[in-house]
């Protein structure tokens, strides 16, 4: 029995639990040493070791395994992901086939490392060293946006592939401001891709958001912009046909369309049941149409207010006073350079060929490219709804303000003398 108790106690001491007693710890793990030192050249490590000031958990936050929190750049296209090992207060990282000679490496640790009390590192870290005598002089800086949400995208997986050597893939991830800097790189042309990797498998899967561009790396280092959005290879198809009025259709698609499509009436055909065509006079993006309509309504409201008693204009807002030493107001968050792609168009018909209620029409669209340039002819029928009949069973209350008084017929109009009748 004593021996059994001793074995249980030994097993309990070996478990990775939070130590009892002492002040409660709210600080995340801090890096105290990295081997080899960042910035070193001509080193040939078997692995990279990262030591922390406390025991870290082998179950990271926001990832299934520790290896999902580390990127080794560059990696070979056939090399696989990083090999990561947990050793309580230290973590070791190495490529599956070891570090190559005469290669500059960047090891990126993503946010998510936690201690045994659940305190999580919200910041990442980067370790740079070279197995050769120098570092390449260039890199590719940029920023990633979630295009549809019009906001920066953090934690986005970034790849840069050299056109001169497609076997090497350079990796990094965007920070909390959406910015990234992939490298170090030699001069040349690179294909850069950003991916919101939802399942952390470092591969583009269906329904994941991504964007790609080609960059020529030289002495100039312009910041590139990548706008990630779902880009399905399947051609767009109709999602909904809504009749706004007898000459206006709102045509929605199941995926975003290429903003570079030159919208024109020839792209849309509307046919009657006998196959004769209605005349399409205009096709425009739904977002621009709605914005123009809202501007017209606002302008009409302003003109209506101008006929009333004008109120004194409100004074302009007073800018905040910034005293020395006080924090300055935060600048507005950055936005993508271009508005997000639309999923709908407005089709306007000629007033001489309006749609008739209760009639079924066929609509055909051609050349409506998706974001990867694919399109096909798509067709669908729709019926113009009949107007909702009025409910005549409900009695309306008399409107005394509009109904003339009962004896109004016998009263003379204002300003005229009464008529005199002879007996």
N, C-alpha and C positions, 0 to 999 in steps of 0.2 A: 504493500500500500504506500509506504514512504517513497519507494522508487517511482511509482506511478505519479505521485504528487510532484516529485522533482521534475519528471519529464514534462508535465503540464506547465510548470513554472518556466522551464527553459523555453518551451514553445511560445509561451506568452511574451517572454522577453524578446523573441526574434520577430514578433509581428511589428508592422510599420504603423503603430498607433501614435496618437498625440501624447506627449509626455505629461504626466499629471503635475499639478502644483505650479507655482510661479505665476508671474503676471501674464495676463492674457495677451497673446501676440496677434496684432492686426496687420503687420507688415508682410508684403509678399517676399518670396525668395530673392536675394540679391547675389549677383555674380561676384565672386572674390578672386577668381583666377581662371585664365584661359591658357591652354597649352596646345599648340605653340602660340606665342604672343601675336596679337593682331598687328599686321604691318611687317612681319618678318619675311625675308626672302631666303632662297636656297635652303629651305627646310624640307625634310622628307619624313613626315610623321606617318605612323600606321593608323592613327586616329586623332581626332580633336577631342580634348577633354575640357569640360566646363564644370567648375566647382562653385557651389553655392554656400551661403552662410548658414544653411540649415538643411535638414532632410526634406527632399521634394517628393511629391506624390508621383507614383507611376501611372496615375490616371489623370491626364490633363483636362483642363476646362475647354470645352468647345471642340474636342477631337476624341476619337476612339482610342488611339494609341499615341505614344510619344513620337514615333517617326513621322506622324502627320504634322508635327510642329517644327520640323527641320527641313531646310532646303540646302542641297549641295550644288553649287554652281561653279563650273559647268558640270553637266552630267552627259553621258552618252545616251543616244536614243535607245540603245538596247541594255543600258546598265541598270535600270530599275531605280527605286527610291533609296533614300539613305538608310543605312543600318544604325539604329540607335539603341543603346544599352543603358539601363538604369542601375546606378550603384549608390542608392540612398542619397547622399549629398552631392553626387557628381553624375554627370551624363557624358557618355562618349558617343561620338558620331564618326562614321567613315563611309566611303562609297562601297558598293558591293564588290568592286574589283580593285580597290585601293586607289590612292592618289596617283595621277599621271605625272610624268616628268615634265619639266619646263612648262608648267601650267599655273596660272594664277587662280586661286579658289576664294570664293566667298561663301561662308557658312551662315545662313540666316536662321535665327531662332525666332519663331513667331510668338505672339502673345498667347498665354494659356498655361504656362508652367505654374503649378500651385504647390503650397506646402501642405503638411498633414492637417492643418486647421482649415484648409480651404481658402487661404489668401492667395489670390491669383495675380500674376504679373500681367498688367495691361499693356506693357511696352515690350517690343521685341529687341533683338540684339543682332549685331553683325560682326563676323570675324573674317579678316582678310589676310591671306598669306600666299606665298608663291613657292612652288618647288623649283623654280628657275631663279636667275639672278635679278630679274626686274619684273615690274608690273606693266601690262599694256596701258597706254595713256588715255583711253577713251571710255565713255559709258553713254547710256541712253537714258536721260531723265524724262519724266512724263507724269501725267495725272490721269486717273481713271474716274469716269462718271457712270453712275447708273442712269442711262439715258432716259428711260421712261419716267423715273422718279425725279429727274432733274436735281440730283445731289451727288456728292462725291461718294465713291465706293472704296471702303477700306478692306484690307485683308484679301485683295484680289490677287490671284495667281498670275504671274507675268512670265512669259517665255520670250527669248530672243534667239533666233536661229540664223547663223551665218550662212549666206548663200555660197560662200567659198568652201565651207565645211559643214554640211548639214548633219553630220554625226554628233556635233556638240550643241547642247542646248543650255543657254545661260538663263538662270532663274532668279527671281526675287518676288516680293509681294508689296502691295501698296500699303502705306501707313494710314493713320487715322484721318489725315487730310486728303487721302486719295493719291498722294504722290509716291513715286518710285524712282529708283536709279539702278538700272541693270548694268552690270559690268564687273570688273574692268574688261575692255574689249579692244581688239585691234581695229584699225580703220577698215571700212568696207560696207557692203550692203547687208542688212539684216531684216528678217521678217519678225515683227513683234506682235504677240498676241496676249490679250488680257482675258481671263476666265474667272467668273464667279463659280468656284468649284464646290458645289453644294455637298458632294459626298467625299471630298478630299482624296479622290483617286488620281488626280493630276491628268485627267483625260476629259475631253469634251464629250459630254453626254447630252441626250435629247432633253430639251426644255431648259438647258443652262444658258446663261447670258454670256456673250463674248463679243470681242471685236479684234480686228487685226489691221496692221498697216505695214508698209515697207519704209525703212529708214536707211539713209546713207550716213554712216558715221565718219566724221572728219574733225577738223579743228573746231568748227562751229558746233555748238551743243544746244540747238533749240529744243524747248520742252514740247513733247508730243502730247496729243490728247487722244484717249481711247474711250469710246462711248459704248459700253457693254449693254446689250439687249438680246433678247431671244431671237435667233436667226435660224429659222427652219428652212431646210432645203426644199420642202414640198411647196408647190405653187399655192398662192392665196386662193381662197374660195369665198363665196358669199356667206355671210353670217346672218344678215337681216336686211330686209327691204322695207323701209318705212315711208309712207305717203304723207308728206307735210301738207300739201294742198294739191289742186288739180294739175299743177305744172311743176311741182318740186318733189324730188325723191331723195331720201337719205339712204345711201347704199353703204353698208358696213361689211367689212371683211374679217376673216378669222385670224389675221396676223398683220403686223405693220407692213406698209408698202414703201417702196423706194421713193424717198423724197425727190429724187431727180427725174421722176416720170414727167414728161411734158403733157400735162392734162389738156385734153381737147375733146370736142364732141364726137370725133370719130372713134373714140375708145369705148363708147357706150351706145348700144342699140336697144330701143324699146319698140316692141311690135304688138299690134292688135291681134285678136283671135284669128283674123283672116290673113295674118302675116304682113299686112301693110304696116309701115313704120310711122311712129311719131317723130317729130322734128326735135332733136336735141340741140339746144343753142349754147349750153355752157356746162362744163364739168370743173369743179373746184374742190379744194380740200375742205373738209367739214370744219376743222378748227378755225381756219381763216374766215370761213363763212359765218360761224357763230360769233367770232370776235367782231366782225363788221356789223352784224345785227345788234350786238350789245352796244356798240358805239353809237349806232343810229338811235336806239332807244334812249340812251343817256343824253344824246343831243336833243332829242324831242322833249325829254323831261326838262332840260335846261331852258329850252325855248318857251315851254309852258310856264315855267316859274318866272320868266322875264315879264309876262303879262300881269303878274301880281305885284303887290307892293314889295319892292326890293329891300332886302335886309342888308345891313352893312356887312361887307365882306369880313370874314374872320381873319385876324392877323396871322401872318406866317408863323410857323412854330419856331420858338426860340431855341437856337442850338444849345446843347448842353455845355455848361461851363466846366472846363477841364483845369483843375488846379494843379500846381506842380506837385508831383509825387503820386497823384491819383491815377488809377488805371484808365487807359483810353478805351472808348467804346470799341467793341469787337467789330471788325469789318464784316460786311455781308458775305455769306458763304459763296464760293465760286460756283458758276453754272456752266453747263456745256455751251460751246460756241453756237450750236445749231439747235433749234427746237426738236423735240422728239418726233419721230415719224408718225404719220396719221394712219388710222385704220378705217377711215370712212371718207367718202366723197359725196358732194351734193350735185345732183343732176337736175338741170333746169330745162324744161320743155318750152316750145313755142306756145304762146297763148292761142294761136290758131289751131293747134292740135292738142287740146287738153285731154287728160284722162277722165273717163266717165266712171261714176260710182257703180259698184257692183260688177264691174268688168274685169276680166282676168287678162293680164298682159304677160309677155315674155321679155326678160331683160338679158342681154348678152354683154359681157365685158371682155375685152382683149387687151393684152399688153400691160396689165396691172401687175408689175413685177414686185416680188418680195425683196427683202433686204439682201439676198444673195444673188439677185438678178434673174430668178426663175419665174416664168409666167405661163399661163395656158388660157385658152378660151373657156369661160365659165358661163353657164346659163341657169336661169331660174324663173319660175312663174310666180306672180303675185296678184292679188285681187285688191282693187281699190275698195275700201270699206264704205258701206252705206252710212249716211248720217244717222246718228242716234235719234229715234223718234221722240217727240215731246210727250211727256206724261200728262195726258188730259184728264186723268182721274182725280188729280189733286186740284182743289179749289184755291185760287189765289185770293188773298185778302184784298179788299178795296184800297186803293191808294188815294187817300183824301187830298193829297197834294197835287195829283194829276187830274182827278175826276172833277168836272165843274159842278158847282152847287146846283141843286134841283131847280131853283128859280132863276138861273143865269140866263135862260132863254128869254125871260120877260124883262131883263134889265137892259137898258140901252148901253151901247159901248161907251167907254169913258171918253169925255170930251165932246159928246154929241148931245143935242137937246132931245128930249123925248118926243116921239111922234104923237100927234093929236088926231084923234078919231072923232068924227061927228056922229052923234046918236042917230 
